[in-house]
Structure formats: C-alpha cells, structure tokens
Amino acid sequence: MANNESDFFDLSRTRPLDQMLWLENALQE
C-alpha cells in the first residue's frame, strides 16, 4: 500500500486531473 500511496501523491503533484479521476473511481468502487 505504501508504494501505491507514494504513486498517488506523485500524481497529485504532477497531474491533478488524474488525481481527481482516481478519486472518483475509488469512491465509485
């Protein structure tokens, strides 16, 4: 999980739109 969290935070910095899409998908599941 730690690695996934790190990737998530990297995306939040470099590609905020991808972060939002990721959050949407996570909430839908």
N, C-alpha and C positions, 0 to 999 in steps of 0.2 A: 504493500500500500504506500509505503514511503516514496518509492520511485514514482508511482502514479501521481502522488501529490506534488512532487517536485516538477514533473512534466506539466501538471495543471497550472502551477504558479508561473512557469516559464511562458506558457501560452497566454496567461492573463496579462503578462507584461508586453509580449511581442504582438499578440493578435487578440485583442479584446473581443472582437466579434466571435471568434472561435470559442472563447470562454463562455460567452452568452449562450451559444448554441449547445455547448457541452452541458451547461447548467439546465437548459430546457430539456434535453434528452434525459438527464439524470433524474429530474423531477417527474418526468412522464413515466419512467420505469418504477 
